[in-house]
Amino acid sequence: MKRFQDKLSQLKEAGLHRRLRTMSSASAPRVQVDGRWLVMCAANNYLGLVDDERVRAAAVDAIVRYGTGSSGSRLITGTTDLHVRLEAAIAAFKQTEAALVFNNGYMANMAALSSLVGTGDVIFSDELNHASIIDGCRQSKASVVVYRHNDMNDLRRKLEDTPASGQRLIVTDGVFSMDGDLANLPAIVDVADTYEAWVMVDDAHATGVFGQHGGGTADYYGIQAERIAIQVGTLSKAIGSEGGFIAGSRVLIDYLVNCARPFVFSTALSPPVLAAAMRAIEIIQTEGARRDHLHALTKRLRRGLLDAGFEVLPGTAPIIPIILGDPLHTLEFSRRLEENGVFATAIRPPTVPPGTSRIRFTLMATHTDDDIEHIIQACIAAGRGLGVIS
Ligand SMILES: Cc1ncc(COP(=O)(O)O)c(C=O)c1O
């Protein structure tokens, strides 16, 4: 055990130790943390659907009808009509021929990268891609080339310079989870055409949030779904449930059903999470006002923080990071926010590169203007106290 203790001590000294915080209420704009009610601005419940009455009711009805668990892997006894209906709904939402759900987004990325490409293939991966993409690349037998963040010249150069006997695959987050900027998808699909590469987009943070109907980055940019071979997403953020998915052609999905180990060797998602996701997708497609309100709140917070003098990363997503640099300093900032009634976690390496520790605010469509003002004032108090702003 000494080696673990030593490592934990090192992490503590560097400000990189993490601890679990316990929430005793829904992940709503106000959340009870360790007995205190705080304004929550660190959750991924972008559209506020986690505690929406209609979504809750769908989950409850599913439990009454199907019970609490699925009791088997998908290929044995775990496929219910809820799985089939949800997959059809995701395919329609993403404008693809088919879709397949996984136990979470992490597994969907692992499944895609470990089973769809292999020896002789090359994956070109943005340097700021999510850890589950990085882990999927590590798991894959394909070779991996990392290109500079959203840098199309670097991507082109690397495609040019890297011979591939097999398939090339460009993989990117749609919205980058820790920075909140969007991938330059129009340029990526053009580059991919030139080099006959497949494109894989992880729209975990864009689904429900971007696009006229909330379809994600392809919907936002007006890119035909066929130009993106593999669309990954999660049901756990704007969709307010749990699980992940891959959407694409019928043959791709059939291949995954047969060959993706995280799909084949794991128990199917449970009925309530499927029913909740299905109801949430209906709401997302019909209630554009939620998205509009979310984006208006995002602009307001971004403006308020910039006006106060904080270094805010540019972007349009409801992910608003202020860069503080040092991990201990960032932890102290987060602690002071909490003293002022705001819950926003300190994001530190290895989640972000060294020297870029940050407070990452995420908003929900159910936040109010007063919540935004409260967050700004709490930041000003913490920022002045720590000499981050004058
Ligand atoms: C970009 C991105 N991809 C994938 C995931 C994993 O999704 P899940 O939480 O459903 O495993 C996350 C976050 O958790 C993410 O931010």
The ligand as an SDF file (V2000), in Angstrom:
LIG
                    3D

 16 16  0  0  0  0  0  0  0  0999 V2000
  -16.2300   14.3520  -25.4810 C   0  0  0  0  0  0  0  0  0  0  0  0
  -16.6880   13.2220  -24.6220 C   0  0  0  0  0  0  0  0  0  0  0  0
  -16.7970   11.9990  -25.1610 N   0  0  0  0  0  0  0  0  0  0  0  0
  -17.2210   10.9630  -24.4340 C   0  0  0  0  0  0  0  0  0  0  0  0
  -17.5460   11.1020  -23.1050 C   0  0  0  0  0  0  0  0  0  0  0  0
  -17.9760    9.9020  -22.3470 C   0  0  0  0  0  0  0  0  0  0  0  0
  -19.3580    9.8170  -22.2810 O   0  0  0  0  0  0  0  0  0  0  0  0
  -20.0220    9.0100  -21.0650 P   0  0  0  0  0  0  0  0  0  0  0  0
  -20.0030    9.9290  -19.8900 O   0  0  0  0  0  0  0  0  0  0  0  0
  -21.3820    8.6810  -21.5450 O   0  0  0  0  0  0  0  0  0  0  0  0
  -19.1760    7.8220  -20.8380 O   0  0  0  0  0  0  0  0  0  0  0  0
  -17.4530   12.3690  -22.5020 C   0  0  0  0  0  0  0  0  0  0  0  0
  -17.7940   12.6640  -21.1190 C   0  0  0  0  0  0  0  0  0  0  0  0
  -18.0430   12.0510  -20.2220 O   0  0  0  0  0  0  0  0  0  0  0  0
  -17.0010   13.4460  -23.2760 C   0  0  0  0  0  0  0  0  0  0  0  0
  -16.8750   14.6540  -22.7290 O   0  0  0  0  0  0  0  0  0  0  0  0
  1  2  1  0
  2  3  1  0
  2 15  2  0
  3  4  2  0
  4  5  1  0
  5  6  1  0
  5 12  2  0
  6  7  1  0
  7  8  1  0
  8  9  2  0
  8 10  1  0
  8 11  1  0
 12 13  1  0
 12 15  1  0
 13 14  2  0
 15 16  1  0
M  END
$$$$
